[in-house]
């Protein structure tokens, strides 16, 4: 969790504000007159009913609660597919756009159009999760991604560059990048949230690593079997492959995902609309007057998250570009180079996450340290006049790896 209750700085106040409201609402709901009347009507004294309730509460404190393990892993799997879907087309975007009449600008637009449309998808995710179950939202996001990737695969039949742009737009709207963080924020306790968010960042980074690696494998598979037609070739294979992965996600979600309890997922706004006692309404109004959501802290958090996403995408495109056009590598070799960087970054992110949650107690300090490390790690990316291609690959790779670790840690906080 980026925000901890004991942190006194500005950056730790926003979620503390939301946590107070949620805890106050939960306390009010548990002490409504209807509940007391039910206990009296059943002929059981409050002293007899109290031990069982206390034992249930003490068994899993709110700050230590965890959702269903299989459901959490499916949510993390969704974040991994999100990373794969963004970058799997990077090695072949140039050729696909050129074949359909596009240029270098259009190929870059194909890559950036998914995160752009995902911004609108975030608001759609929030609206859907307020009105639907998490299982339904994940199922619908997976279905939309299947449609977008199938359209990307058959774009060669239309011979229009706007078809692949529309396909990438549908994939961006159905990206579901906000589903997993919202699910984690509403179902994972405050003391465990930071650890789970590092797992989310690692799963997303692993997706960025698997994307180019799978693109290289698909390139070798298609060329090895000499498959080259309007429906399936090295350019359209990523679309068909991602459609199959999202179909599998739909099946897994239908059979294995368990929605959390309604009490856990209920938002403060929805809970406040329920019938409560006059004392509880007064308590909530006092909380609204006492707590103010700090705008400066939120802007700092949003800026760090936005910068992290920009840097990851730029690193993906830059690594493939410099490998293909500066070092003369093939698509497969450039994709494997990028995949190696992202895989190492994902492993380091998991290790750094475990150390960070134990050593750094201040969220503000951890966030500032990650940003400072990101600035320092950019120096290996400067031009030092190295003539050896192998030495250039090592120095640039080390710089990109450290920058990836820095932005992943900052995004996790």
C-alpha positions as CSV (number, residue, x, y, z in Angstrom):
1,X,0.0,0.0,0.0
2,X,1.3,3.4,-1.0
3,X,-0.5,5.0,1.9
4,X,0.0,3.7,5.5
5,X,-1.9,5.0,8.4
6,X,1.1,5.8,10.5
7,X,2.9,7.9,7.9
8,X,2.6,11.6,8.8
9,X,3.5,13.1,5.4
10,X,1.2,14.5,2.8
11,X,1.6,11.6,0.4
12,X,0.1,9.2,2.9
13,X,-3.1,11.0,3.6
14,X,-5.4,10.2,0.6
15,X,-6.0,6.5,1.3
16,X,-6.1,7.1,5.1
17,X,-9.0,9.4,4.4
18,X,-10.8,6.7,2.4
19,X,-9.9,4.1,5.0
20,X,-11.4,6.1,7.8
21,X,-14.6,6.5,5.9
22,X,-14.8,2.8,5.1
23,X,-14.1,1.7,8.7
24,X,-16.6,4.2,10.1
25,X,-19.3,2.9,7.7
26,X,-18.5,-0.7,8.5
27,X,-18.7,0.1,12.3
28,X,-22.0,1.8,11.8
29,X,-23.4,-1.0,9.8
30,X,-22.5,-3.6,12.4
31,X,-24.2,-1.6,15.2
32,X,-27.5,-0.8,13.5
33,X,-30.7,-1.1,15.6
34,X,-31.9,-3.9,13.3
35,X,-29.0,-6.1,14.3
36,X,-29.7,-5.5,18.0
37,X,-33.4,-6.3,17.5
38,X,-32.5,-9.5,15.8
39,X,-30.3,-10.6,18.6
40,X,-33.0,-9.7,21.2
41,X,-35.8,-11.4,19.2
42,X,-33.8,-14.6,19.0
43,X,-33.7,-14.9,22.7
44,X,-29.9,-14.7,22.8
45,X,-28.2,-12.2,25.0
46,X,-25.6,-9.9,23.6
47,X,-23.0,-11.3,25.9
48,X,-23.5,-14.8,24.4
49,X,-23.4,-13.5,20.8
50,X,-20.4,-11.4,21.4
51,X,-17.7,-14.1,21.7
52,X,-18.5,-15.7,18.3
53,X,-18.4,-12.3,16.6
54,X,-15.2,-11.3,18.4
55,X,-13.5,-14.6,17.5
56,X,-14.5,-14.2,13.8
57,X,-13.1,-10.6,13.8
58,X,-9.9,-11.5,15.7
59,X,-9.3,-14.5,13.4
60,X,-8.8,-12.2,10.4
61,X,-8.2,-8.6,11.3
62,X,-9.4,-6.1,8.6
63,X,-5.9,-4.9,8.0
64,X,-4.7,-8.5,7.3
65,X,-7.5,-9.8,5.2
66,X,-6.9,-11.5,1.9
67,X,-9.2,-12.6,-0.9
68,X,-9.7,-16.0,-2.3
69,X,-6.2,-17.1,-3.5
70,X,-7.3,-18.5,-6.9
71,X,-9.3,-15.3,-7.6
72,X,-6.3,-13.2,-6.7
73,X,-4.1,-15.1,-9.0
74,X,-6.6,-14.8,-11.8
75,X,-6.7,-11.0,-11.2
76,X,-2.9,-10.9,-11.4
77,X,-3.0,-13.1,-14.5
78,X,-5.3,-10.4,-16.1
79,X,-2.6,-7.8,-15.4
80,X,0.0,-10.0,-17.0
81,X,-2.2,-10.4,-20.1
82,X,-2.6,-6.6,-20.2
83,X,1.2,-6.2,-20.4
84,X,1.5,-8.9,-23.1
85,X,-1.2,-7.3,-25.2
86,X,0.4,-3.9,-25.3
87,X,3.9,-5.0,-26.4
88,X,3.4,-8.3,-28.4
89,X,2.9,-6.3,-31.6
90,X,5.9,-4.0,-31.2
91,X,8.4,-6.1,-33.1
92,X,6.0,-6.5,-36.1
93,X,4.1,-3.2,-36.0
94,X,6.4,-1.6,-38.6
95,X,5.9,-4.3,-41.2
96,X,2.2,-4.6,-40.6
97,X,1.5,-0.9,-40.9
98,X,3.7,-0.6,-44.0
99,X,1.9,-3.5,-45.7
100,X,-1.5,-1.8,-45.2
101,X,-0.3,1.6,-46.4
102,X,0.9,3.1,-43.1
103,X,4.2,4.8,-42.2
104,X,6.5,5.0,-39.2
105,X,4.2,7.4,-37.4
106,X,1.2,5.1,-37.9
107,X,3.1,2.1,-36.6
108,X,3.9,4.1,-33.5
109,X,0.3,5.1,-33.2
110,X,-0.7,1.4,-33.2
111,X,1.5,0.9,-30.1
112,X,0.4,4.0,-28.3
113,X,-3.3,3.8,-29.2
114,X,-3.9,0.9,-26.7
115,X,-2.7,2.9,-23.6
116,X,-4.5,5.9,-24.9
117,X,-7.8,4.1,-25.1
118,X,-7.1,2.3,-21.9
119,X,-7.4,5.8,-20.2
120,X,-11.1,5.8,-21.2
121,X,-11.3,2.1,-20.2
122,X,-10.3,3.0,-16.7
123,X,-13.4,5.1,-16.2
124,X,-15.5,2.4,-17.8
125,X,-14.0,-0.2,-15.4
126,X,-14.8,2.0,-12.4
127,X,-18.4,2.5,-13.6
128,X,-18.8,-1.3,-14.2
129,X,-17.3,-2.3,-10.9
130,X,-19.8,-0.1,-9.0
131,X,-22.7,-1.8,-10.7
132,X,-21.5,-5.4,-11.5
133,X,-19.6,-8.2,-9.9
134,X,-15.9,-8.4,-10.4
135,X,-16.4,-11.7,-12.1
136,X,-18.7,-10.2,-14.7
137,X,-16.3,-7.3,-15.3
138,X,-13.4,-9.5,-15.9
139,X,-15.5,-11.7,-18.2
140,X,-16.6,-8.7,-20.3
141,X,-13.1,-7.3,-20.5
142,X,-11.8,-10.6,-21.8
143,X,-14.6,-10.8,-24.3
144,X,-13.9,-7.3,-25.6
145,X,-10.2,-8.2,-25.9
146,X,-11.1,-11.3,-27.9
147,X,-13.1,-9.2,-30.4
148,X,-10.2,-6.6,-30.7
149,X,-7.5,-9.2,-31.3
150,X,-9.6,-11.2,-33.8
151,X,-10.2,-8.0,-35.7
152,X,-6.4,-7.4,-35.6
153,X,-5.9,-10.8,-37.1
154,X,-8.3,-10.4,-40.0
155,X,-7.2,-6.8,-40.8
156,X,-5.1,-8.1,-43.7
157,X,-8.3,-9.1,-45.5
158,X,-9.7,-5.6,-45.4
159,X,-6.4,-4.1,-46.7
160,X,-7.0,-1.0,-44.6
161,X,-4.7,0.4,-42.0
162,X,-7.7,1.9,-40.1
163,X,-8.9,-1.7,-39.4
164,X,-5.9,-2.5,-37.3
165,X,-6.2,0.9,-35.6
166,X,-9.8,0.2,-34.7
167,X,-8.7,-3.3,-33.4
168,X,-6.1,-1.7,-31.2
169,X,-8.6,0.8,-29.9
170,X,-11.0,-2.0,-28.9
171,X,-8.2,-3.8,-27.2
172,X,-7.3,-0.7,-25.3
173,X,-10.9,-0.1,-24.1
174,X,-11.1,-3.7,-23.0
175,X,-7.6,-3.6,-21.4
176,X,-8.9,-3.9,-17.9
177,X,-5.7,-2.4,-16.4
178,X,-7.7,-0.8,-13.5
179,X,-9.6,-3.9,-12.6
180,X,-6.8,-5.6,-10.7
181,X,-5.7,-2.6,-8.6
182,X,-9.3,-1.8,-7.7
183,X,-9.9,-5.4,-6.7
184,X,-6.7,-5.4,-4.6
185,X,-7.6,-2.1,-2.9
186,X,-11.1,-3.3,-1.9
187,X,-10.3,-6.9,-0.9
188,X,-6.7,-6.9,0.6
189,X,-6.0,-5.5,4.1
190,X,-4.0,-2.4,4.6
191,X,-1.0,-4.3,6.0
192,X,-0.9,-6.8,3.1
193,X,-1.7,-4.3,0.3
194,X,1.8,-3.1,-0.4
195,X,3.1,-6.7,-0.8
196,X,0.2,-7.6,-3.2
197,X,0.7,-4.4,-5.2
198,X,4.4,-5.4,-5.8
199,X,3.0,-8.8,-7.1
200,X,0.8,-6.8,-9.4
201,X,3.7,-4.7,-10.6
202,X,5.8,-7.9,-11.1
203,X,3.0,-9.6,-13.0
204,X,2.5,-6.6,-15.3
205,X,6.3,-6.4,-15.9
206,X,6.4,-10.1,-16.6
207,X,3.7,-9.5,-19.2
208,X,6.0,-6.9,-20.8
209,X,8.7,-9.5,-20.8
210,X,6.6,-12.3,-22.3
211,X,5.2,-10.1,-25.0
212,X,8.3,-9.7,-27.2
213,X,9.4,-13.2,-26.3
214,X,6.2,-14.7,-27.6
215,X,6.5,-12.4,-30.6
216,X,9.9,-14.0,-31.4
217,X,8.5,-17.5,-30.9
218,X,5.5,-16.7,-33.2
219,X,7.9,-15.3,-35.8
220,X,10.0,-18.5,-35.7
221,X,6.9,-20.7,-35.8
222,X,5.3,-19.0,-38.8
223,X,8.6,-18.8,-40.8
224,X,9.5,-22.4,-39.9
225,X,6.2,-23.8,-41.2
226,X,6.3,-21.3,-44.1
227,X,2.8,-19.9,-43.2
228,X,2.2,-16.7,-45.1
229,X,-1.4,-15.8,-46.1
230,X,-3.8,-12.9,-45.5
231,X,-5.2,-14.5,-42.4
232,X,-2.1,-15.9,-40.6
233,X,1.4,-14.7,-41.0
234,X,4.1,-13.2,-38.8
235,X,2.1,-9.9,-38.6
236,X,-1.3,-11.3,-37.7
237,X,-0.1,-14.2,-35.5
238,X,0.1,-12.0,-32.3
239,X,-3.6,-11.1,-32.7
240,X,-4.8,-14.7,-33.0
241,X,-2.5,-15.8,-30.1
242,X,-3.9,-13.1,-27.8
243,X,-7.4,-14.0,-28.7
244,X,-6.8,-17.6,-27.6
245,X,-5.2,-16.4,-24.3
246,X,-8.2,-14.2,-23.5
247,X,-10.6,-17.1,-24.4
248,X,-8.8,-19.2,-21.8
249,X,-9.1,-16.4,-19.3
250,X,-12.9,-16.4,-19.9
251,X,-13.1,-20.1,-19.2
252,X,-10.9,-19.9,-16.1
253,X,-12.9,-16.9,-14.7
254,X,-16.2,-18.7,-15.2
255,X,-15.1,-21.8,-13.3
256,X,-12.6,-20.6,-10.8
257,X,-13.1,-17.0,-9.9
258,X,-15.0,-16.3,-6.7
259,X,-16.5,-12.9,-6.1
260,X,-15.7,-11.3,-2.8
261,X,-18.4,-10.7,-0.2
262,X,-20.7,-7.8,-0.8
263,X,-19.7,-6.3,2.5
264,X,-16.1,-6.2,1.4
265,X,-16.7,-4.7,-2.0
266,X,-19.3,-2.2,-0.9
267,X,-18.2,1.4,-1.4
268,X,-18.7,4.1,1.2
269,X,-21.1,5.9,-1.1
270,X,-23.2,2.7,-1.5
271,X,-23.1,1.9,2.2
272,X,-24.1,5.4,3.2
273,X,-27.3,5.1,1.2
274,X,-28.4,2.3,3.4
275,X,-30.6,2.9,6.5
276,X,-28.4,3.8,9.5
277,X,-29.1,5.3,12.8
278,X,-29.0,9.1,13.4
279,X,-25.8,8.8,15.4
280,X,-24.0,7.1,12.4
281,X,-25.1,9.9,10.0
282,X,-23.7,12.5,12.4
283,X,-20.4,10.5,12.7
284,X,-20.1,10.4,8.9
285,X,-20.7,14.1,8.6
286,X,-18.1,14.8,11.2
287,X,-15.6,12.7,9.3
288,X,-16.4,14.6,6.1
289,X,-15.7,17.9,7.8
290,X,-12.6,16.7,9.6
291,X,-10.8,14.9,6.7
292,X,-9.9,16.6,3.4
293,X,-8.5,14.7,0.5
294,X,-5.1,16.3,-0.2
295,X,-4.9,17.3,-3.8
296,X,-1.1,17.8,-3.8
297,X,-0.4,14.3,-2.6
298,X,-2.8,12.8,-5.2
299,X,-1.2,14.8,-8.0
300,X,2.3,13.5,-7.0
301,X,1.0,9.9,-7.0
302,X,-0.7,10.3,-10.3
303,X,2.4,11.9,-11.8
304,X,4.6,9.0,-10.7
305,X,2.1,6.4,-12.1
306,X,1.8,8.3,-15.4
307,X,5.6,8.6,-15.7
308,X,6.1,5.0,-15.0
309,X,3.7,3.9,-17.8
310,X,5.4,6.3,-20.2
311,X,8.8,5.1,-19.4
312,X,7.9,1.4,-19.8
313,X,6.4,2.0,-23.2
314,X,9.3,4.1,-24.4
315,X,11.8,1.5,-23.2
316,X,9.9,-1.2,-25.1
317,X,9.8,0.8,-28.4
318,X,13.4,2.1,-28.0
319,X,14.9,-1.3,-27.3
320,X,13.4,-2.9,-30.4
321,X,14.1,0.2,-32.6
322,X,17.8,0.4,-31.6
323,X,18.2,-3.4,-32.1
324,X,16.6,-3.4,-35.6
325,X,17.9,-0.1,-37.0
326,X,21.1,0.6,-35.2
327,X,22.6,-2.8,-34.6
328,X,21.1,-4.5,-37.6
329,X,19.4,-7.3,-35.7
330,X,16.4,-9.3,-36.9
331,X,12.9,-9.1,-35.4
332,X,13.5,-12.3,-33.4
333,X,16.8,-11.1,-31.9
334,X,15.5,-7.7,-31.0
335,X,12.4,-9.2,-29.4
336,X,14.5,-11.7,-27.4
337,X,16.8,-8.8,-26.2
338,X,13.8,-6.9,-25.0
339,X,12.3,-10.0,-23.4
340,X,15.5,-10.6,-21.5
341,X,15.5,-7.1,-20.1
342,X,11.8,-7.2,-19.0
343,X,12.2,-10.7,-17.5
344,X,15.2,-9.6,-15.4
345,X,13.3,-6.4,-14.4
346,X,10.3,-8.5,-13.2
347,X,12.5,-10.8,-11.1
348,X,14.4,-7.9,-9.6
349,X,11.0,-6.2,-8.9
350,X,9.8,-9.1,-6.8
351,X,13.1,-9.2,-4.8
352,X,13.1,-5.4,-4.3
353,X,9.5,-5.5,-3.3
354,X,10.2,-7.9,-0.4
355,X,13.1,-5.8,0.8
356,X,11.3,-2.6,0.5
357,X,8.3,-3.6,2.5
358,X,10.6,-4.7,5.3
359,X,13.2,-1.9,5.3
360,X,11.3,1.2,4.2
361,X,8.7,2.3,6.7
362,X,7.9,5.7,5.1
363,X,6.0,5.8,1.9
364,X,7.2,9.2,1.1
365,X,10.8,8.1,1.5
366,X,10.4,5.0,-0.6
367,X,8.7,7.0,-3.4
368,X,11.4,9.7,-3.4
369,X,14.2,7.0,-3.3
370,X,12.7,5.2,-6.3
371,X,12.4,8.4,-8.3
372,X,16.0,9.4,-7.4
373,X,17.2,6.0,-8.5
374,X,15.4,6.4,-11.8
375,X,17.2,9.7,-12.5
376,X,20.6,8.2,-11.7
377,X,20.0,5.1,-13.9
378,X,19.4,7.2,-17.0
379,X,23.1,8.1,-17.3
380,X,24.1,4.8,-18.8
381,X,21.7,5.6,-21.7
382,X,23.9,8.6,-22.8
383,X,26.2,8.3,-25.8
384,X,29.7,7.6,-24.5
385,X,31.2,7.0,-27.9
386,X,31.4,3.2,-27.5
387,X,32.1,1.6,-30.9
388,X,31.7,-2.1,-30.0
389,X,28.2,-3.4,-30.6
390,X,28.4,-5.9,-27.8
391,X,29.5,-3.2,-25.3
392,X,26.8,-0.9,-26.5
393,X,24.2,-3.6,-25.9
394,X,25.5,-4.3,-22.4
395,X,25.6,-0.7,-21.3
396,X,22.3,0.2,-22.8
397,X,20.7,-2.9,-21.4
398,X,22.0,-2.2,-17.9
399,X,20.6,1.3,-18.1
400,X,17.2,0.2,-19.3
401,X,17.1,-2.6,-16.7
402,X,17.8,-0.2,-13.8
403,X,15.3,2.4,-15.1
404,X,12.6,-0.4,-15.3
405,X,13.3,-1.4,-11.7
406,X,13.1,2.2,-10.6
407,X,9.8,3.0,-12.3
408,X,8.3,-0.3,-11.1
409,X,9.1,0.4,-7.5
410,X,7.8,3.9,-7.8
411,X,4.5,2.7,-9.3
412,X,4.1,0.1,-6.6
413,X,4.3,2.8,-3.9
